[in-house]
Amino acid sequence: MTTTQPRAVAILAANPAFAAILSRALEQDGGYRVASFSSVEMLTTFLRISPVDVVVLDTDLPGAPAIDIARGLRSHLKLASSAFEIVALTRAAVAFHRPLLAAGIDAVLEKPVTPQQLLATIDDLVEIERAVAVQHQAVTQPVTMVRAFEPKPVPAERVGNVIPLFGEGRVRR
Protein backbone atom coordinates (compact mmCIF):
# COMPACT_ATOMS: atom_id res chain seq x y z
CA MET A 1 0.00 0.00 0.00
CA THR A 2 1.64 3.20 -1.09
CA THR A 3 0.58 6.62 -0.01
CA THR A 4 1.32 9.90 -1.71
CA GLN A 5 1.11 12.04 1.40
CA PRO A 6 3.54 11.84 4.30
CA ARG A 7 2.55 10.04 7.47
CA ALA A 8 1.24 12.16 10.32
CA VAL A 9 2.32 12.28 13.97
CA ALA A 10 0.73 14.18 16.87
CA ILE A 11 2.89 14.95 19.91
CA LEU A 12 1.40 15.64 23.34
CA ALA A 13 4.12 17.08 25.59
CA ALA A 14 4.19 19.54 28.48
CA ASN A 15 7.58 20.96 27.47
CA PRO A 16 7.39 22.92 24.16
CA ALA A 17 11.19 22.79 23.67
CA PHE A 18 11.16 18.99 23.98
CA ALA A 19 8.26 18.76 21.53
CA ALA A 20 10.10 21.05 19.08
CA ILE A 21 13.23 18.84 19.13
CA LEU A 22 11.15 15.72 18.47
CA SER A 23 9.09 17.47 15.78
CA ARG A 24 12.14 18.69 13.92
CA ALA A 25 13.70 15.20 13.87
CA LEU A 26 10.48 13.51 12.75
CA GLU A 27 9.92 16.07 9.98
CA GLN A 28 13.48 16.36 8.69
CA ASP A 29 14.79 12.83 9.19
CA GLY A 30 11.56 10.85 8.91
CA GLY A 31 9.50 12.90 6.47
CA TYR A 32 6.51 12.95 8.83
CA ARG A 33 3.96 15.74 9.18
CA VAL A 34 3.97 16.70 12.86
CA ALA A 35 1.56 18.64 15.07
CA SER A 36 2.46 19.35 18.72
CA PHE A 37 0.08 20.00 21.61
CA SER A 38 0.45 20.85 25.28
CA SER A 39 -3.01 19.77 26.46
CA VAL A 40 -5.20 16.71 26.05
CA GLU A 41 -8.13 18.91 24.98
CA MET A 42 -6.14 20.46 22.13
CA LEU A 43 -4.95 17.02 20.98
CA THR A 44 -8.45 15.54 21.09
CA THR A 45 -9.87 18.50 19.14
CA PHE A 46 -7.17 18.03 16.50
CA LEU A 47 -7.77 14.26 16.29
CA ARG A 48 -11.48 14.82 15.66
CA ILE A 49 -10.69 16.47 12.33
CA SER A 50 -7.26 15.12 11.35
CA PRO A 51 -6.34 11.44 11.20
CA VAL A 52 -2.82 10.59 12.35
CA ASP A 53 -0.70 7.45 12.22
CA VAL A 54 1.02 7.89 15.59
CA VAL A 55 0.38 9.82 18.81
CA VAL A 56 3.47 10.47 20.95
CA LEU A 57 2.43 10.85 24.58
CA ASP A 58 4.78 12.41 27.13
CA THR A 59 3.80 10.95 30.49
CA ASP A 60 5.09 14.03 32.36
CA LEU A 61 1.92 15.98 31.60
CA PRO A 62 0.29 17.58 34.64
CA GLY A 63 -3.29 16.56 35.29
CA ALA A 64 -4.55 13.31 33.81
CA PRO A 65 -2.31 10.23 34.04
CA ALA A 66 -0.99 8.81 30.77
CA ILE A 67 -2.99 5.62 31.32
CA ASP A 68 -6.25 7.61 31.40
CA ILE A 69 -5.24 9.61 28.33
CA ALA A 70 -4.44 6.43 26.37
CA ARG A 71 -7.70 4.75 27.39
CA GLY A 72 -9.61 7.89 26.46
CA LEU A 73 -8.00 8.05 23.02
CA ARG A 74 -8.66 4.36 22.38
CA SER A 75 -12.32 4.62 23.38
CA HIS A 76 -13.13 8.00 21.82
CA LEU A 77 -15.77 7.46 19.14
CA LYS A 78 -15.63 10.86 17.44
CA LEU A 79 -12.00 10.87 16.30
CA ALA A 80 -11.21 11.15 12.59
CA SER A 81 -9.48 7.76 12.77
CA SER A 82 -9.13 5.17 15.50
CA ALA A 83 -6.32 3.36 13.67
CA PHE A 84 -3.30 5.05 15.20
CA GLU A 85 -0.41 3.85 17.31
CA ILE A 86 0.47 5.40 20.68
CA VAL A 87 4.08 5.78 21.85
CA ALA A 88 4.60 6.77 25.49
CA LEU A 89 7.71 8.58 26.69
CA THR A 90 8.20 7.97 30.40
CA ARG A 91 10.66 8.32 33.26
CA ALA A 92 9.21 5.19 34.88
CA ALA A 93 11.34 2.07 35.11
CA VAL A 94 10.62 -0.93 32.91
CA ALA A 95 8.68 -2.59 35.74
CA PHE A 96 6.01 0.12 35.39
CA HIS A 97 5.58 -0.20 31.60
CA ARG A 98 3.07 -3.06 31.75
CA PRO A 99 0.09 -0.91 32.91
CA LEU A 100 0.82 1.53 30.08
CA LEU A 101 0.79 -1.28 27.52
CA ALA A 102 -2.41 -2.69 29.05
CA ALA A 103 -4.05 0.73 28.63
CA GLY A 104 -3.59 0.56 24.85
CA ILE A 105 -0.16 2.10 24.40
CA ASP A 106 1.74 0.33 21.62
CA ALA A 107 5.33 1.21 22.59
CA VAL A 108 7.00 2.66 25.68
CA LEU A 109 10.33 4.47 25.53
CA GLU A 110 12.20 5.33 28.69
CA LYS A 111 13.55 8.88 29.04
CA PRO A 112 15.95 10.27 28.13
CA VAL A 113 14.84 9.52 24.57
CA THR A 114 16.87 10.56 21.57
CA PRO A 115 15.03 11.73 18.47
CA GLN A 116 16.64 8.81 16.60
CA GLN A 117 15.15 6.29 19.07
CA LEU A 118 11.72 7.82 18.67
CA LEU A 119 12.03 7.91 14.88
CA ALA A 120 13.09 4.25 14.74
CA THR A 121 10.18 3.21 16.98
CA ILE A 122 7.65 5.19 14.95
CA ASP A 123 9.04 3.82 11.67
CA ASP A 124 8.70 0.27 13.03
CA LEU A 125 5.12 0.84 14.20
CA VAL A 126 4.11 2.45 10.89
CA GLU A 127 5.65 -0.44 8.93
CA ILE A 128 3.79 -2.97 11.06
CA GLU A 129 0.56 -1.00 10.60
CA ARG A 130 1.15 -0.83 6.85
CA ALA A 131 1.85 -4.58 6.62
CA VAL A 132 -1.26 -5.43 8.62
CA ALA A 133 -3.37 -3.13 6.42
CA VAL A 134 -2.05 -4.78 3.25
CA GLN A 135 -2.67 -8.24 4.69
CA HIS A 136 -6.17 -7.24 5.82
CA GLN A 137 -6.92 -5.82 2.38
CA ALA A 138 -5.77 -9.05 0.71
CA VAL A 139 -7.93 -11.15 3.03
CA THR A 140 -11.07 -9.02 2.73
CA GLN A 141 -11.05 -8.48 -1.04
CA PRO A 142 -13.59 -10.64 -2.87
CA VAL A 143 -12.11 -13.55 -4.77
CA THR A 144 -13.25 -14.08 -8.33
CA MET A 145 -13.56 -17.75 -9.18
CA VAL A 146 -12.74 -18.76 -12.72
CA ARG A 147 -13.75 -22.17 -14.02
CA ALA A 148 -10.95 -23.72 -16.03
CA PHE A 149 -13.32 -25.98 -17.95
CA GLU A 150 -16.95 -26.83 -18.12
CA PRO A 151 -17.50 -30.58 -17.76
CA LYS A 152 -19.69 -32.12 -20.43
CA PRO A 153 -22.59 -34.19 -19.20
CA VAL A 154 -22.17 -37.93 -19.78
CA PRO A 155 -25.08 -39.46 -21.70
CA ALA A 156 -27.11 -41.83 -19.52
CA GLU A 157 -26.42 -44.84 -21.76
CA ARG A 158 -22.64 -44.50 -21.21
CA VAL A 159 -22.70 -44.13 -17.42
CA GLY A 160 -22.60 -47.91 -16.92
CA ASN A 161 -19.57 -48.24 -19.25
CA VAL A 162 -17.22 -46.03 -17.22
CA ILE A 163 -14.07 -47.71 -15.86
CA PRO A 164 -12.19 -45.76 -13.16
CA LEU A 165 -8.53 -45.32 -14.09
CA PHE A 166 -6.27 -43.22 -11.85
CA GLY A 167 -9.22 -41.28 -10.52
CA GLU A 168 -10.49 -40.39 -13.99
CA GLY A 169 -13.24 -42.07 -15.90
CA ARG A 170 -12.63 -43.59 -19.34
CA VAL A 171 -15.32 -44.77 -21.64
CA ARG A 172 -14.99 -48.28 -23.17
CA ARG A 173 -15.32 -48.48 -26.88
C-alpha positions, 0 to 999 in steps of 0.5 A, spaced: 500 500 500 503 506 497 501 513 499 502 519 496 502 524 502 507 523 508 505 520 514 502 524 520 504 524 527 501 528 533 505 529 539 502 531 546 508 534 551 508 539 556 515 541 554 514 545 548 522 545 547 522 537 547 516 537 543 520 542 538 526 537 538 522 531 536 518 534 531 524 537 527 527 530 527 520 527 525 519 532 519 526 532 517 529 525 518 523 521 517 518 525 512 513 525 517 507 531 518 507 533 525 503 537 530 504 538 537 500 540 543 500 541 550 493 539 552 489 533 552 483 537 549 487 540 544 490 534 541 483 531 542 480 536 538 485 536 532 484 528 532 477 529 531 478 532 524 485 530 522 487 522 522 494 521 524 498 514 524 502 515 531 500 519 537 506 520 541 504 521 549 509 524 554 507 521 560 510 528 564 503 531 563 500 535 569 493 533 570 490 526 567 495 520 568 498 517 561 494 511 562 487 515 562 489 519 556 491 512 552 484 509 554 480 515 552 484 516 546 482 508 544 475 509 546 473 516 543 468 514 538 468 521 534 476 521 532 477 522 525 481 515 525 481 510 530 487 506 527 493 510 530 499 507 534 500 510 541 508 511 543 509 513 550 515 517 553 516 515 560 521 516 566 518 510 569 522 504 570 521 498 565 517 494 571 512 500 570 511 499 563 506 493 563 500 498 565 501 503 560 501 497 555 495 494 558 491 501 557 492 501 549 499 504 548 503 500 543 510 502 545 513 505 551 520 508 551 524 510 557 527 517 558 531 520 556 529 519 549 533 521 543 530 523 536 533 517 533 530 512 538 523 515 537 524 515 529 526 508 529 520 506 533 515 510 529 518 507 523 517 500 526 510 501 528 508 504 521 511 499 517 507 494 522 501 498 521 502 498 513 503 490 513 497 489 517 493 493 512 495 490 506 494 483 509 487 485 511 486 488 504 488 481 501 484 477 506 477 481 505 477 483 497 472 478 494 475 472 490 473 471 483 472 464 481 474 462 474 472 455 471 478 452 467 473 448 464 466 446 463 465 438 464 460 435 459 454 431 461 455 424 460 449 421 456 445 416 460 447 410 456 454 410 457 454 411 465 454 404 466 460 403 461 465 407 465 471 404 468 475 408 473 482 409 471 487 413 476 481 417 478 479 419 472 473 415 468 474 412 461 469 410 456 470 403 453 469 403 446 
